[in-house]
Amino acid sequence: MDTTLADPLVGKLLEGRYRIDRRIARGGMATVYQALDERLDRVVAVKVMHPGLAEDAQFLARFTAEARAAARLSSGNVVSVFDQGSHDGLAFLVMELVQGRTLRDLLHERGRLSPAQALSVLEPVLLALSAAHRAGLVHRDVKPENVLLGDDGSVKVADFGLARAVEAATQTSAAGLLIGTAAYVAPEQVARGSADERTDVYAAGILLFEMLTGTVPYVGENAVSVAYQHVHEDVPPPSTRADVPPPLDALTVRATRRDPGARPSDAGAFLAELRDVREDLGLRVVAVPTGRATMTGPSHATVAVPLLDRAVTPPQPPPPGRRGHRRRGRIPVALVVIILLGAVMAGAGWWLGAGRYVRAPTMIGMTEAKARTTAGHAGLKVALGARVYDEVVPVGSVVRQDPGADRRIRKGATVTLFLSQGKERHPIPDVRGDTQSVAEAKLRQATLTPQFFTKADDTVPGGRVISQSLKPGLLVRRATTVVVVVSSGPPPVTVPNVVGDDLDSAKGTLTAAGFTVNVKRVNDDSIPKDQVMSQAPASGNAPRGSAVALTVSDGPPLVTVPNVVGMKIHQAEATLTAAGFKVFVVPFFFTDRVKTQNPAGGDHAPKGSTINLLR
């Protein structure tokens, strides 16, 4: 039977947005579907948790918190988390859909990988884990099923924080169980139920072991027997099962030490050692083999594993020879006193030790009232911190708590809750008509990010805002970018060439083109008066309304006319010629001397003009 057709969720629309198309896979905690985000028109993966988990408030709170933490991870090697929600009581995650297959599929196909291939897969896995560790997030369930190999050659890690969310479910924690995959679980997870960055390092080391050898280090009849081998035995060097270079052999052993303190401190430290080994061996980064999921062969499921300190031990038979026989008689008073004193001392020791401490419950995502009730049941008090903005947690519900969930604190201590004041939104200010500096100040005061561009404009003065990309009054997130267009003044206009034109004509031409005119006159012997001698700018483009400077001829310079009346004609001609004038003599009297002159002596006349002499 087609399981897709039989699945009741196929075809459903989750939260009015995610249309379920088909089932991709089903695991121990969730079922994964391919879906269409109808709002953004993109294909996504939707992981729907099994119904039993959705009934547990502790799980839902942890699930929400871990989803938010995973969504904040910024790494190209982490499967992006887009959204989380619930549908008919079923919690779900919306994630990036990676087209390809899992590392488990590749290992089923090839058995084991070459050293170069193994390191080329592990390096992006460690990059993803190191990004999580820097953000304070521990994966807790690193395994081939959670390593996705994209058709584009990418390697991405999925399901960050999911194991921790499931482990928080009350029916699980009450039974003394941890959530993980037995083949990859670290000794401290089994022995103490604790996990930190070194727990992920251990699982990544087992992952490297399996890629190099084609098998996991331990097998057993059930998950418990496999998990306990991690506690009581050292992981063997991979060279005992395959041909592995010594440096790579040593790296695997270091990463899988039973003592967490003997391992690399986190994924970043593991990555640095891996790169040193790669360089020592001269191994290049190679392409990760691509392909489609085969859906064949065994896989390692995430399961609940009993903690070692709570594991049930088989009943012990009574000592030989004591069965069915009990000595009758009174219990001595001294023995009773000793027993009572021992009980009192044991009780006091318990109280001074573990008895006065509790684990802070998870209250993330709860309403204030529910969080107070939860804290009260745990014997804790509640104080309220400053309200904070949050994109996911509803107004009045818990965004953060201090001390954090699972922290060991004294009974009666106070847990500070930070409640959500909803999504952070800021109104867009109106900056149209403002100068650029004023607009920038307004936008930054509103916690927005301005981005400025310039554009020529006939109507808006230069340096003033023409337009803005977002409507004034619109409510947007902090740091939203607002594109602001600032006027650079009127658009440039081609400058006409008016050199050689008379002044009146030149003015008309320039005014018609949108320019103003500045005139400077200079005397010139060779250019007629009122003719344009030069202009600036001479050509090209200039802003409309700007000035064009014209240099205009004012004709030859004026020269003082010498007084030659009474001089002999030849002397007068010589004097005037030397002064730059021409001479015309009008004979009237029969004499050789000048009787009158025009222009008269002392007047001013253009150089080169004619002086008339009457004799």
MIPA-775100 format. One line per 5 residues: number of its first residue (from 1); their letters; for each residue x, y, z of C-alpha. Coordinates in pm, 1 decimal. Layout:
<nukols>
NUM) A) X,Y,Z ~ ...;
</nukols>
This chain:
<nukols>
1) MDTTL) 0.0,0.0,0.0 ~ 124.3,353.1,-75.0 ~ 213.5,496.9,268.1 ~ 190.9,849.3,132.9 ~ -171.0,802.4,33.7;
6) ADPLV) -246.6,636.0,368.6 ~ -87.0,912.5,573.3 ~ -362.7,1139.4,712.2 ~ -138.0,1447.8,706.4 ~ -68.4,1432.0,331.7;
11) GKLLE) -271.2,1705.6,163.4 ~ -329.8,1894.2,488.8 ~ -253.7,2267.5,526.0 ~ -63.3,2336.5,850.9 ~ -131.2,2675.3,1014.7;
16) GRYRI) -284.5,2796.9,689.9 ~ 57.8,2800.6,525.9 ~ 236.9,2466.4,480.9 ~ 75.7,2224.2,232.4 ~ 195.1,1866.0,301.0;
21) DRRIA) 285.6,1696.7,-30.3 ~ 442.1,1364.1,61.8 ~ 612.4,1169.9,337.0 ~ 991.1,1155.2,312.9 ~ 1089.2,947.9,616.7;
26) RGGMA) 963.6,821.4,950.8 ~ 1182.4,785.7,1262.1 ~ 1156.4,707.3,1628.6 ~ 1057.5,1061.3,1728.9 ~ 906.5,1221.7,1418.9;
31) TVYQA) 791.8,1190.8,1060.5 ~ 942.1,1412.4,790.0 ~ 733.8,1544.7,500.0 ~ 797.6,1748.7,189.7 ~ 568.3,2051.4,189.0;
36) LDERL) 503.8,2376.0,6.0 ~ 519.6,2705.3,194.0 ~ 227.1,2871.8,14.9 ~ 308.8,3212.7,158.6 ~ 665.2,3225.2,20.4;
41) DRVVA) 611.9,2970.8,-259.6 ~ 907.1,2753.2,-162.8 ~ 949.3,2382.2,-98.0 ~ 1038.4,2296.4,262.4 ~ 1076.8,1999.0,492.6;
46) VKVMH) 829.3,1966.0,780.3 ~ 921.8,1742.8,1076.1 ~ 608.4,1644.3,1272.0 ~ 670.7,1503.6,1619.4 ~ 485.8,1187.9,1721.3;
51) PGLAE) 156.8,1240.7,1910.1 ~ 282.2,1108.2,2246.4 ~ 535.9,1387.8,2272.9 ~ 284.8,1663.0,2200.2 ~ 91.9,1575.8,2517.0;
56) DAQFL) 383.7,1673.2,2740.3 ~ 405.4,2042.0,2840.3 ~ 772.8,2006.4,2938.2 ~ 852.7,1874.9,2593.0 ~ 660.2,2152.4,2416.0;
61) ARFTA) 838.5,2420.7,2616.7 ~ 1179.2,2266.7,2546.4 ~ 1085.2,2203.5,2182.2 ~ 1001.8,2573.2,2134.1 ~ 1320.1,2687.5,2307.7;
66) EARAA) 1545.3,2450.0,2113.4 ~ 1377.7,2544.0,1782.0 ~ 1444.6,2910.5,1852.7 ~ 1806.0,2836.8,1941.1 ~ 1857.7,2627.1,1626.1;
71) ARLSS) 1698.8,2899.3,1410.4 ~ 1962.8,3145.2,1534.2 ~ 2252.8,2929.0,1413.8 ~ 2438.2,3096.2,1130.3 ~ 2625.8,2834.4,932.0;
76) GNVVS) 2602.8,2707.4,577.5 ~ 2651.7,2357.4,714.5 ~ 2344.3,2361.3,940.5 ~ 2000.3,2273.9,805.3 ~ 1814.0,2603.5,845.4;
81) VFDQG) 1511.4,2611.6,1074.5 ~ 1245.6,2846.7,935.3 ~ 949.1,2808.7,1168.0 ~ 784.3,2596.8,1439.0 ~ 423.0,2546.2,1533.6;
86) SHDGL) 150.5,2294.1,1604.8 ~ -135.5,2135.6,1410.5 ~ -417.3,1949.6,1584.3 ~ -193.2,1914.4,1888.8 ~ 109.3,1791.4,1688.0;
91) AFLVM) 428.4,1993.5,1725.5 ~ 624.7,2050.0,1404.5 ~ 938.4,2214.9,1270.4 ~ 971.8,2377.4,927.5 ~ 1320.8,2336.2,785.4;
96) ELVQG) 1525.4,2376.0,472.3 ~ 1467.6,2085.8,231.3 ~ 1803.1,1937.4,129.1 ~ 1771.5,1748.3,-198.2 ~ 2002.1,1447.2,-182.1;
101) RTLRD) 2057.5,1170.5,70.6 ~ 2199.0,1101.6,414.9 ~ 2545.2,986.5,510.1 ~ 2376.8,662.2,616.7 ~ 2266.2,606.4,255.1;
106) LLHER) 2622.3,664.5,133.9 ~ 2764.2,417.6,388.8 ~ 2502.7,158.2,290.1 ~ 2612.6,202.0,-71.2 ~ 2991.3,206.4,-24.5;
111) GRLSP) 3056.0,28.5,303.3 ~ 3336.0,261.9,404.8 ~ 3501.8,575.2,271.6 ~ 3859.8,658.9,184.2 ~ 4049.6,877.3,435.5;
116) AQALS) 4019.0,1178.3,202.4 ~ 3643.6,1124.7,161.7 ~ 3591.4,1070.6,534.5 ~ 3768.5,1395.7,625.4 ~ 3585.0,1583.9,348.0;
121) VLEPV) 3255.0,1478.5,506.6 ~ 3360.8,1529.5,867.9 ~ 3504.8,1878.6,819.5 ~ 3169.4,2046.6,732.9 ~ 3004.1,1842.9,1010.8;
126) LLALS) 3252.6,1990.2,1259.2 ~ 3199.1,2337.8,1111.6 ~ 2827.2,2301.2,1185.9 ~ 2891.2,2170.3,1538.7 ~ 3144.7,2443.1,1614.4;
131) AAHRA) 2889.0,2709.1,1512.9 ~ 2642.9,2546.2,1754.3 ~ 2900.0,2521.9,2033.2 ~ 2987.7,2889.7,1997.6 ~ 2616.5,2963.5,2037.5;
136) GLVHR) 2597.0,2744.7,2350.8 ~ 2399.7,2466.3,2178.9 ~ 2484.6,2094.8,2201.6 ~ 2346.2,1858.0,1936.8 ~ 2335.7,1537.4,2153.9;
141) DVKPE) 2247.8,1305.1,1862.7 ~ 2522.8,1322.3,1598.8 ~ 2492.6,1024.0,1363.0 ~ 2493.6,949.2,986.6 ~ 2114.5,979.6,969.2;
146) NVLLG) 2144.9,1345.7,1073.8 ~ 2417.8,1429.2,819.8 ~ 2259.1,1531.1,488.4 ~ 2453.2,1517.0,160.0 ~ 2305.6,1758.9,-93.6;
151) DDGSV) 2297.6,1701.8,-468.1 ~ 2506.1,2020.9,-495.3 ~ 2789.2,1864.8,-291.3 ~ 2697.2,2039.8,33.7 ~ 2712.4,1866.6,372.0;
156) KVADF) 2463.4,1978.9,638.6 ~ 2375.6,1870.4,991.5 ~ 2009.1,1844.5,1096.5 ~ 1806.1,1810.2,1419.1 ~ 1998.4,2044.8,1651.2;
161) GLARA) 1851.8,2035.3,2000.7 ~ 1577.2,1786.4,1915.7 ~ 1714.0,1512.8,2140.1 ~ 1729.6,1758.0,2431.6 ~ 1367.7,1858.1,2373.5;
166) VEAAT) 1247.4,1497.9,2373.0 ~ 1462.9,1416.0,2676.1 ~ 1281.5,1691.8,2866.2 ~ 945.6,1514.5,2830.8 ~ 820.7,1426.2,3175.3;
171) QTSAA) 744.8,1064.0,3101.3 ~ 1106.1,1021.6,2984.3 ~ 1291.3,1211.1,3255.2 ~ 1087.0,1052.5,3529.9 ~ 1193.9,708.3,3414.2;
176) GLLIG) 1566.0,800.2,3427.5 ~ 1619.8,777.1,3051.2 ~ 1830.1,971.5,2804.9 ~ 1748.1,1026.5,2440.6 ~ 2014.8,935.6,2188.9;
181) TAAYV) 2141.5,676.2,1945.3 ~ 2312.5,391.4,2125.6 ~ 2589.3,342.8,1869.9 ~ 2706.7,704.6,1910.9 ~ 2616.1,787.1,2272.1;
186) APEQV) 2897.5,921.5,2491.8 ~ 2988.8,749.7,2822.5 ~ 2890.4,1052.0,3034.2 ~ 2543.5,1054.2,2877.1 ~ 2485.5,695.8,2987.5;
191) ARGSA) 2656.9,722.0,3325.3 ~ 2533.5,1063.0,3442.6 ~ 2280.4,1186.6,3190.8 ~ 2500.2,1491.9,3123.9 ~ 2609.3,1633.7,2790.1;
196) DERTD) 2827.7,1919.2,2672.7 ~ 3038.0,2008.1,2366.3 ~ 3267.9,1711.1,2428.2 ~ 2967.3,1479.3,2398.5 ~ 2926.1,1591.8,2036.0;
201) VYAAG) 3303.8,1547.1,1985.1 ~ 3270.4,1182.5,2099.4 ~ 2980.4,1116.5,1860.0 ~ 3171.3,1282.6,1574.4 ~ 3467.7,1056.9,1657.1;
206) ILLFE) 3240.8,749.9,1631.6 ~ 3115.0,891.9,1301.4 ~ 3475.9,911.8,1176.9 ~ 3538.6,554.9,1299.3 ~ 3238.4,428.5,1101.7;
211) MLTGT) 3332.2,615.9,783.8 ~ 3685.6,473.3,795.1 ~ 3588.1,113.8,882.3 ~ 3232.4,71.1,757.3 ~ 3114.5,-37.5,1104.5;
216) VPYVG) 3043.8,114.7,1443.9 ~ 3277.5,15.9,1729.0 ~ 3014.2,-164.7,1937.2 ~ 2719.7,-391.4,1857.1 ~ 2487.8,-576.9,2090.7;
221) ENAVS) 2152.1,-744.0,2131.9 ~ 1984.2,-418.0,2228.6 ~ 2046.9,-47.1,2275.5 ~ 2125.4,-86.6,2645.7 ~ 2404.4,-338.6,2590.7;
226) VAYQH) 2559.4,-117.8,2321.3 ~ 2535.2,196.2,2534.7 ~ 2700.1,25.8,2834.2 ~ 2997.5,-80.4,2620.7 ~ 3066.4,290.7,2562.7;
231) VHEDV) 3094.1,330.2,2940.9 ~ 3310.7,26.7,3020.1 ~ 3532.7,-13.5,2711.5 ~ 3773.2,206.2,2514.7 ~ 3689.2,259.9,2149.8;
236) PPPST) 3944.6,54.1,1954.6 ~ 4165.7,223.0,1694.6 ~ 4002.3,203.2,1350.4 ~ 4323.5,47.5,1215.3 ~ 4220.5,-275.8,1392.5;
241) RADVP) 3944.6,-313.9,1132.6 ~ 4072.7,-134.1,821.5 ~ 4383.6,16.5,666.6 ~ 4395.7,359.6,833.7 ~ 4699.7,594.4,843.5;
246) PPLDA) 4847.0,630.2,1197.3 ~ 4774.7,1008.0,1234.0 ~ 4409.5,949.4,1144.7 ~ 4403.0,647.5,1374.6 ~ 4531.6,861.7,1664.1;
251) LTVRA) 4283.4,1143.2,1589.6 ~ 3989.8,901.0,1612.1 ~ 4115.6,757.2,1940.8 ~ 4160.7,1106.7,2093.4 ~ 3810.9,1211.2,1998.5;
256) TRRDP) 3655.1,897.8,2154.3 ~ 3828.9,886.6,2492.2 ~ 3595.2,775.5,2771.0 ~ 3716.4,1068.6,2984.1 ~ 3563.3,1388.3,2838.6;
261) GARPS) 3863.1,1587.2,2961.8 ~ 4095.2,1384.5,2735.5 ~ 3902.1,1475.3,2418.5 ~ 3924.3,1797.5,2215.3 ~ 3736.1,2060.6,2414.9;
266) DAGAF) 3476.5,2127.2,2144.9 ~ 3408.9,2083.9,1774.0 ~ 3632.1,2380.0,1686.5 ~ 3930.0,2216.2,1860.9 ~ 3849.6,1884.0,1690.2;
271) LAELR) 3834.5,2065.3,1354.2 ~ 4177.2,2223.9,1410.4 ~ 4329.2,1880.5,1483.4 ~ 4157.5,1732.1,1177.3 ~ 4308.2,1998.7,953.0;
276) DVRED) 4655.0,1934.7,1100.1 ~ 4616.7,1563.0,1022.5 ~ 4494.7,1639.2,671.3 ~ 4801.1,1856.4,611.2 ~ 5038.0,1595.1,759.4;
281) LGLRV) 4892.0,1325.3,531.2 ~ 4876.6,1553.4,226.6 ~ 4506.4,1477.3,175.2 ~ 4311.2,1713.6,-45.5 ~ 3946.3,1804.3,2.8;
286) VAVPT) 3750.6,1585.6,-237.9 ~ 3394.5,1604.8,-364.0 ~ 3141.6,1427.3,-147.3 ~ 2967.8,1154.0,-353.6 ~ 2613.0,1259.8,-438.4;
291) GRATM) 2307.8,1052.5,-515.0 ~ 1955.1,976.3,-400.9 ~ 1839.2,798.2,-86.6 ~ 1823.8,422.9,-128.4 ~ 1594.6,357.4,173.0;
296) TGPSH) 1760.2,16.6,218.5 ~ 1979.6,-133.3,487.5 ~ 1969.3,-94.2,864.9 ~ 1976.6,241.6,1034.8 ~ 2042.3,359.5,1389.1;
301) ATVAV) 1727.6,501.5,1548.2 ~ 1717.3,758.1,1824.1 ~ 1588.0,577.5,2132.2 ~ 1554.2,611.9,2508.1 ~ 1847.3,454.6,2697.0;
306) PLLDR) 1839.9,397.8,3075.6 ~ 2091.0,602.0,3274.4 ~ 2355.3,387.4,3438.3 ~ 2297.3,520.7,3790.4 ~ 1925.6,437.8,3764.8;
311) AVTPP) 1950.3,109.3,3577.7 ~ 1763.0,-178.0,3734.9 ~ 1985.0,-453.9,3873.5 ~ 1858.4,-811.6,3904.7 ~ 1752.2,-922.7,4257.4;
316) QPPPP) 2023.2,-1098.7,4455.3 ~ 1944.8,-1433.8,4626.6 ~ 1984.2,-1447.9,5006.2 ~ 2313.5,-1581.1,5142.6 ~ 2339.2,-1962.1,5153.1;
321) GRRGH) 2201.7,-2126.7,5463.4 ~ 1985.7,-1827.9,5570.1 ~ 1669.3,-1897.0,5363.0 ~ 1344.4,-1932.2,5557.8 ~ 1512.9,-1886.0,5893.6;
326) RRRGR) 1486.0,-1580.7,6118.0 ~ 1606.4,-1562.3,6475.4 ~ 1334.2,-1466.5,6714.9 ~ 1400.2,-1230.7,7003.0 ~ 1416.5,-870.7,7101.1;
331) IPVAL) 1627.6,-616.2,6922.6 ~ 1880.6,-467.0,7164.7 ~ 1816.8,-105.7,7263.0 ~ 2171.8,-7.6,7164.8 ~ 2108.8,-140.2,6814.2;
336) VVIIL) 1789.6,65.2,6787.2 ~ 1978.5,378.8,6893.7 ~ 2252.8,309.4,6642.8 ~ 1995.9,260.6,6366.1 ~ 1813.6,582.8,6456.8;
341) LGAVM) 2136.7,780.9,6475.6 ~ 2243.0,639.2,6142.1 ~ 1910.5,736.3,5989.5 ~ 1937.4,1089.1,6127.3 ~ 2295.9,1126.1,6005.7;
346) AGAGW) 2204.7,985.1,5666.3 ~ 1912.9,1224.6,5640.3 ~ 2130.0,1517.2,5742.3 ~ 2395.5,1416.1,5494.8 ~ 2135.5,1386.9,5221.6;
351) WLGAG) 1999.1,1732.0,5305.4 ~ 2341.1,1896.8,5319.1 ~ 2430.2,1728.7,4992.5 ~ 2169.9,1663.8,4724.6 ~ 1856.3,1704.5,4932.7;
356) RYVRA) 1844.3,2081.3,4943.2 ~ 1899.7,2117.6,4568.6 ~ 1658.2,2085.8,4278.4 ~ 1686.5,2116.0,3902.2 ~ 1534.0,2434.9,3765.9;
361) PTMIG) 1236.0,2333.3,3550.0 ~ 1202.0,2451.4,3193.4 ~ 965.6,2747.1,3182.7 ~ 1053.0,2888.1,2840.0 ~ 735.1,2952.8,2639.3;
366) MTEAK) 502.8,2926.4,2942.7 ~ 265.7,3202.0,3048.4 ~ 362.2,3386.6,3365.4 ~ 89.5,3212.1,3564.2 ~ 188.9,2865.6,3447.6;
371) ARTTA) 558.4,2939.2,3506.1 ~ 483.8,3049.5,3861.9 ~ 288.3,2730.2,3924.0 ~ 569.0,2517.1,3776.4 ~ 831.5,2695.1,3988.2;
376) GHAGL) 615.9,2656.5,4297.8 ~ 583.5,2282.5,4246.1 ~ 963.7,2265.4,4229.7 ~ 995.4,2461.4,4555.5 ~ 1125.9,2775.0,4386.3;
381) KVALG) 1031.0,3143.1,4394.7 ~ 981.6,3367.1,4091.2 ~ 1099.6,3721.5,4019.2 ~ 1038.3,3915.1,3699.3 ~ 1317.9,4073.2,3501.2;
386) ARVYD) 1286.3,4338.8,3233.2 ~ 1052.4,4250.6,2951.4 ~ 1222.3,4166.3,2622.2 ~ 1119.0,4157.9,2259.7 ~ 1080.7,3819.4,2091.5;
391) EVVPV) 966.3,3718.5,1742.8 ~ 820.5,3381.9,1848.6 ~ 713.7,3382.2,2214.7 ~ 370.5,3545.2,2271.0 ~ 332.4,3857.4,2485.2;
396) GSVVR) 345.1,3773.7,2855.2 ~ 511.8,3433.0,2811.7 ~ 864.2,3341.3,2922.5 ~ 1147.4,3414.7,2678.5 ~ 1440.0,3347.2,2911.9;
401) QDPGA) 1500.0,3231.2,3266.2 ~ 1790.4,3270.6,3507.0 ~ 1913.7,3023.9,3630.1 ~ 1856.4,2831.9,3307.4 ~ 1662.2,2511.4,3274.6;
406) DRRIR) 1819.7,2202.2,3434.6 ~ 2056.4,2412.8,3644.0 ~ 2109.7,2278.4,3998.4 ~ 1988.2,2534.3,4254.9 ~ 1879.6,2537.3,4616.1;
411) KGATV) 1518.7,2480.1,4709.2 ~ 1350.9,2810.1,4787.1 ~ 1585.4,3002.2,4555.6 ~ 1451.0,3258.8,4310.6 ~ 1431.2,3208.1,3935.5;
416) TLFLS) 1414.7,3532.0,3737.1 ~ 1177.6,3518.7,3440.7 ~ 1204.8,3749.8,3142.0 ~ 865.6,3784.9,2976.9 ~ 800.7,3864.3,2613.5;
421) QGKER) 668.6,4204.7,2520.5 ~ 597.8,4073.5,2173.1 ~ 762.2,4136.9,1844.0 ~ 991.8,4438.6,1827.8 ~ 851.8,4683.3,1576.3;
426) HPIPD) 939.7,5047.0,1506.5 ~ 751.0,5306.6,1296.2 ~ 915.8,5441.4,983.6 ~ 974.7,5820.2,1019.3 ~ 894.9,6058.7,732.3;
431) VRGDT) 1226.8,6198.3,604.2 ~ 1109.3,6336.7,270.0 ~ 1238.7,6691.0,218.4 ~ 1496.7,6656.6,497.9 ~ 1867.9,6696.8,441.1;
436) QSVAE) 2064.4,6373.1,427.8 ~ 2217.9,6428.2,772.3 ~ 1878.4,6492.9,933.8 ~ 1723.4,6190.6,759.4 ~ 2005.1,5965.5,877.1;
441) AKLRQ) 1968.5,6085.8,1236.0 ~ 1591.4,6021.5,1233.7 ~ 1625.8,5669.6,1091.5 ~ 1903.7,5563.1,1326.0 ~ 1712.1,5698.9,1625.2;
446) ATLTP) 1426.0,5469.7,1514.9 ~ 1678.4,5173.0,1520.4 ~ 1662.5,5147.8,1140.1 ~ 1942.9,5120.4,885.3 ~ 1948.2,5394.4,618.4;
451) QFFTK) 2091.7,5334.4,273.4 ~ 2137.7,5648.0,61.4 ~ 2139.4,5698.0,-315.8 ~ 2154.7,6022.4,-516.4 ~ 1942.8,6121.5,-814.1;
456) ADDTV) 1909.2,6439.8,-1019.2 ~ 1579.4,6623.5,-972.3 ~ 1438.1,6945.8,-1119.0 ~ 1207.8,7018.6,-825.2 ~ 1387.5,6906.3,-508.0;
461) PGGRV) 1694.0,7111.8,-407.6 ~ 2028.1,6935.0,-398.8 ~ 2102.1,6753.3,-71.9 ~ 1732.5,6705.8,15.6 ~ 1545.3,6373.7,30.4;
466) ISQSL) 1329.8,6297.6,-274.2 ~ 1177.1,5965.6,-159.7 ~ 1206.2,5671.2,81.7 ~ 1147.8,5300.7,16.0 ~ 913.3,5234.5,310.4;
471) KPGLL) 595.7,5425.8,383.8 ~ 606.4,5655.8,688.9 ~ 429.2,5502.3,987.9 ~ 482.7,5142.4,874.1 ~ 588.9,4916.1,1165.6;
476) VRRAT) 904.7,4716.1,1091.5 ~ 1173.1,4516.0,1272.8 ~ 1482.2,4668.3,1429.4 ~ 1766.8,4729.0,1179.9 ~ 1532.8,4714.0,877.4;
481) TVVVV) 1701.2,4882.1,579.6 ~ 1529.1,5195.4,446.2 ~ 1646.8,5310.3,103.0 ~ 1654.6,5691.5,81.6 ~ 1695.9,5883.2,-248.3;
486) VSSGP) 1864.4,6224.5,-211.3 ~ 1851.6,6494.9,-479.3 ~ 2178.9,6587.3,-645.9 ~ 2008.0,6895.8,-792.9 ~ 1868.1,6951.0,-1143.2;
491) PPVTV) 1983.5,6712.1,-1415.6 ~ 2280.2,6826.1,-1629.7 ~ 2211.4,7011.5,-1959.9 ~ 2432.0,7042.1,-2268.6 ~ 2603.9,7383.3,-2281.3;
496) PNVVG) 2558.0,7560.0,-2621.4 ~ 2868.2,7709.9,-2785.2 ~ 2808.3,8084.8,-2841.6 ~ 3168.8,8199.2,-2906.0 ~ 3167.6,8443.8,-3202.4;
501) DDLDS) 2800.0,8539.0,-3152.8 ~ 2700.7,8891.1,-3062.8 ~ 2610.3,8938.5,-2698.0 ~ 2232.3,8966.0,-2739.4 ~ 2214.0,8648.0,-2949.8;
506) AKGTL) 2437.3,8455.1,-2708.5 ~ 2222.3,8555.8,-2411.4 ~ 1906.9,8436.5,-2586.1 ~ 2059.9,8097.9,-2672.4 ~ 2188.6,8029.3,-2319.8;
511) TAAGF) 1870.8,8145.2,-2146.5 ~ 1661.4,7916.9,-2365.9 ~ 1881.6,7622.4,-2264.5 ~ 1816.6,7693.1,-1895.9 ~ 2131.4,7881.9,-1798.4;
516) TVNVK) 2197.3,8220.9,-1649.0 ~ 2461.3,8448.7,-1807.4 ~ 2749.7,8643.1,-1650.9 ~ 2925.7,8894.0,-1881.1 ~ 3279.6,9026.6,-1859.5;
521) RVNDD) 3395.8,9290.3,-2112.4 ~ 3753.2,9331.9,-2229.5 ~ 3909.4,9558.8,-2491.4 ~ 4045.8,9393.8,-2800.0 ~ 4197.5,9549.9,-3113.1;
526) SIPKD) 4099.1,9256.8,-3337.7 ~ 3748.6,9152.3,-3228.2 ~ 3449.2,9375.2,-3289.3 ~ 3271.9,9524.1,-2993.0 ~ 2991.8,9309.6,-2833.1;
531) QVMSQ) 3116.4,8986.6,-2993.4 ~ 3164.0,8684.6,-2759.7 ~ 3532.6,8606.2,-2730.6 ~ 3512.8,8298.9,-2495.5 ~ 3281.0,8115.1,-2254.1;
536) APASG) 3307.1,7893.9,-1943.1 ~ 3214.6,7615.8,-1943.2 ~ 3305.1,7598.1,-2308.9 ~ 3116.8,7269.3,-2375.6 ~ 2989.0,6949.9,-2215.0;
541) NAPRG) 2712.4,6933.3,-1953.2 ~ 2627.7,7157.6,-1659.3 ~ 2338.7,7167.4,-1411.5 ~ 2026.6,7343.4,-1532.4 ~ 2009.2,7690.9,-1377.2;
546) SAVAL) 2385.6,7724.6,-1339.6 ~ 2571.9,8026.1,-1482.9 ~ 2773.6,8045.1,-1805.2 ~ 3045.8,8311.3,-1797.0 ~ 3091.7,8503.6,-2125.3;
551) TVSDG) 3393.5,8717.2,-2214.4 ~ 3276.6,8986.8,-2460.3 ~ 3486.4,9227.4,-2666.9 ~ 3452.5,9594.6,-2573.1 ~ 3642.9,9696.3,-2886.0;
556) PPLVT) 3987.8,9861.2,-2898.0 ~ 4107.5,10047.3,-2586.1 ~ 4047.8,10426.2,-2562.1 ~ 4358.3,10643.1,-2602.2 ~ 4403.6,11015.1,-2507.8;
561) VPNVV) 4424.2,11225.3,-2825.1 ~ 4738.5,11444.0,-2830.6 ~ 4683.3,11820.5,-2887.6 ~ 4853.5,11904.2,-3219.5 ~ 4691.7,12245.4,-3294.2;
566) GMKIH) 4962.0,12491.7,-3404.7 ~ 5203.9,12214.3,-3501.4 ~ 5330.8,12185.9,-3852.8 ~ 5139.4,11926.5,-4047.8 ~ 5423.4,11674.7,-4068.6;
571) QAEAT) 5489.8,11706.1,-3692.1 ~ 5117.8,11658.3,-3609.6 ~ 5092.6,11349.6,-3830.7 ~ 5396.4,11196.0,-3665.7 ~ 5262.9,11266.6,-3313.7;
576) LTAAG) 4916.8,11117.0,-3381.7 ~ 5053.2,10814.7,-3561.9 ~ 5284.2,10743.0,-3270.2 ~ 4978.8,10755.6,-3040.7 ~ 4809.6,10483.9,-3250.6;
581) FKVFV) 4577.7,10702.7,-3458.4 ~ 4527.6,10749.2,-3829.7 ~ 4541.7,11106.9,-3969.7 ~ 4329.1,11280.4,-4234.9 ~ 4432.2,11637.2,-4336.0;
586) VPFFF) 4174.1,11883.9,-4475.2 ~ 4342.8,12172.2,-4662.5 ~ 4149.4,12492.5,-4599.5 ~ 4397.5,12768.0,-4529.5 ~ 4708.8,12815.5,-4728.0;
591) TDRVK) 4939.2,12735.5,-4440.5 ~ 5151.9,12441.9,-4320.3 ~ 5025.4,12447.5,-3963.4 ~ 4723.1,12283.3,-3796.3 ~ 4441.8,12525.3,-3734.0;
596) TQNPA) 4193.1,12277.6,-3566.2 ~ 4158.0,11899.1,-3492.1 ~ 3870.3,11656.4,-3434.3 ~ 3855.1,11491.6,-3187.2 ~ 4013.1,11768.7,-2991.2;
601) GGDHA) 4329.7,11727.9,-2795.2 ~ 4270.5,11571.9,-2454.5 ~ 3964.3,11373.3,-2568.8 ~ 3961.7,10993.4,-2575.4 ~ 3921.8,10795.7,-2894.2;
606) PKGST) 3961.1,10427.9,-2981.1 ~ 4308.7,10332.2,-3074.8 ~ 4335.9,10309.8,-3453.4 ~ 4054.6,10561.4,-3514.1 ~ 4107.4,10865.6,-3747.9;
611) INLLR) 4190.9,11215.2,-3627.4 ~ 4081.5,11491.0,-3871.5 ~ 4319.8,11792.3,-3903.1 ~ 4227.4,12130.6,-4058.7 ~ 4512.0,12351.7,-4188.8;
</nukols>
